[in-house]
Each structure stands twice: as structure tokens, then as C-alpha cells.
């Protein structure tokens, strides 16, 4: 059940974030006042960034539930992929478009920040997964069957032979 909930939330989040990315970028093609285009971009890009953080947190919460119940981490890494893709779009494409809209042919540093953000989030997901699995093992230790030792009769029969 949690897998289906996760996939539904992920699908909705991807559609909404795709809308924000495309709509934010479309403001640069506006034929109106450049100042209005810039304000429109900043407004929808800001909404997209806020939605990205909130949706990623919700996806990680559901992914932790899936990992706790099934001990499978696919949802954790799918959440990371979701975050990484839309962060790449934000910091490598949208910010580059914004920078070119303001100053053409110049150097900008936002991709470096985006890459650092993705690496940091990957580390957070990895340690979150590690902690989740360790806590699960402590609360529900794996059932270890006791090794079978031969009883005394079998040992005495082997010595007689």
C-alpha cells in the first residue's frame, strides 16, 4: 500500500514541478516589460523551489516508512533522483537563463552551488537509510536459529566406531 501511495505522490510532485520549471522559463519569452518578466520568473521559480523542498520532505517521510516496513531502499533513492533532477534543472538551466536574461555571455556560479546541494542531499539520504536500517535491526533483531549440536548419544556412538 505504501508503495502505491509513494508512487502517486511522486507522480503528482513530478507533474507540479515540471509545470513550475516550464512556466518559470516561459516568462523569459514574454514580449512585455522585461522587469515584469523578471518578477514573474522569480515568483514562479520561488514557488517551485518551495514546492521542491516540501515535496522532497514528504517523499522522504513515505520512503522511510517503506524502508522500515520492507527493508528496501528504492524509494529513498527515487526521492534523491527526484530532488537531483529538479535541482539540476533549477541551477543549471533556469538560473543560466536568468543570468543570460540579465547579462549575456557572463560567468555565473549557481551550478557549483547546485552540485554541492545535490552531493549534500545524497549524503543525507545515505545516512538516513543507514540510520533507518540500524534502528530497524535494533528494534527487530533478526531471528538467528541456534546451531544444531549433536546430542550425547551421537557423540558416544561415533567414539565407539
C-alpha positions in Angstrom: 0.0 0.0 0.0 2.8 2.5 0.9 4.5 1.8 -2.5 1.3 2.9 -4.3 1.0 6.0 -2.1 4.6 6.8 -2.7 4.3 6.4 -6.5 1.2 8.5 -6.6 2.8 11.3 -4.6 5.9 11.1 -6.7 3.9 11.4 -9.9 1.9 14.4 -8.7 5.2 16.1 -7.5 6.9 15.5 -10.9 3.9 17.0 -12.7 3.7 20.0 -10.5 7.5 20.6 -10.5 7.5 20.2 -14.3 4.8 22.9 -14.5 6.8 25.3 -12.4 10.0 24.8 -14.3 8.4 25.3 -17.7 6.2 28.1 -16.6 9.1 29.9 -14.9 11.2 29.6 -18.0 8.4 30.8 -20.3 8.5 34.2 -18.6 11.7 35.0 -20.4 9.9 34.7 -23.7 7.4 37.4 -22.7 7.1 40.3 -25.1 6.1 42.7 -22.3 8.2 44.7 -19.9 11.5 42.9 -19.0 11.1 43.9 -15.4 7.6 42.2 -15.3 9.1 39.1 -16.9 11.9 39.0 -14.3 9.3 39.4 -11.5 7.1 36.6 -13.0 10.1 34.3 -13.3 11.3 35.0 -9.7 7.8 34.4 -8.3 7.2 31.1 -10.0 10.7 29.9 -9.6 10.4 30.7 -5.9 7.1 28.7 -5.7 8.8 25.9 -7.5 11.8 25.9 -5.1 9.4 25.9 -2.1 7.4 23.1 -3.5 10.5 21.1 -4.3 11.7 21.2 -0.7 8.2 20.4 0.8 7.5 17.6 -1.7 11.0 16.1 -1.2 10.4 16.0 2.6 7.1 14.3 2.1 8.6 11.8 -0.3 11.4 11.1 2.2 8.9 10.5 5.0 7.0 8.0 2.9 10.3 6.4 1.7 11.3 6.0 5.4 8.1 4.2 6.1 8.6 1.9 3.0 12.2 1.2 4.1 11.1 0.4 7.7 8.4 -2.0 6.6 10.1 -3.7 3.7 13.8 -3.0 4.2 14.0 -1.9 0.6 15.6 1.5 -0.2 14.4 2.1 -3.7 12.0 4.9 -2.6 14.8 6.7 -0.8 16.9 6.8 -3.9 13.9 7.6 -6.1 13.4 10.7 -3.8 17.0 11.6 -4.3 16.7 11.2 -8.1 13.6 13.5 -8.0 15.5 16.1 -6.0 18.6 15.9 -8.1 16.8 16.2 -11.5 14.8 19.3 -10.5 17.8 20.8 -8.7 19.8 20.3 -11.9 17.0 22.0 -13.9 16.9 24.8 -11.5 20.5 25.6 -11.1 21.9 24.6 -14.5 19.1 25.6 -16.8 16.8 28.2 -15.1 19.5 30.1 -13.4 21.6 30.2 -16.5 18.6 31.5 -18.4 18.0 34.2 -15.7 21.7 35.2 -15.8 21.7 35.4 -19.6 18.4 37.4 -19.5 20.1 39.9 -17.2 23.7 39.8 -18.6 24.6 37.9 -21.7 27.8 35.9 -22.1 29.0 36.1 -18.5 30.2 33.6 -15.9 27.9 32.5 -13.1 28.4 30.3 -10.1 25.0 28.8 -9.4 25.8 25.4 -11.0 28.5 24.9 -8.4 26.0 25.6 -5.6 23.5 23.2 -7.3 26.2 20.5 -7.5 27.1 20.9 -3.8 23.4 20.8 -2.9 22.9 17.6 -4.7 26.0 16.0 -3.2 24.9 17.1 0.3 21.4 15.7 -0.2 22.9 12.4 -1.4 24.8 12.2 1.8 21.7 12.9 3.8 19.8 10.2 2.0 22.6 7.7 2.5 22.9 8.4 6.3 19.1 8.4 6.6 18.9 5.0 5.0 21.8 3.8 7.3 20.1 5.0 10.4 16.8 3.6 9.5 18.2 0.2 8.8 20.2 0.2 12.1 17.2 1.2 14.2 15.2 -1.4 12.5 17.8 -4.1 13.4 17.9 -2.9 17.0 14.1 -2.9 17.4 13.5 -6.1 15.5 16.7 -8.2 15.7 16.9 -10.9 13.0 15.9 -14.3 14.2 19.0 -16.4 14.5 18.5 -20.2 14.7 20.7 -21.9 17.1 23.3 -24.2 15.6 22.5 -27.9 15.9 24.9 -29.7 18.2 24.9 -33.4 18.3 23.4 -34.9 21.4 25.5 -37.1 23.8 24.3 -40.4 22.3 25.5 -39.5 18.8 28.9 -38.4 20.2 29.3 -41.7 22.1 28.3 -43.7 19.1 30.9 -42.0 17.0 33.6 -42.8 19.6 32.7 -46.5 19.6 33.2 -46.8 15.9 
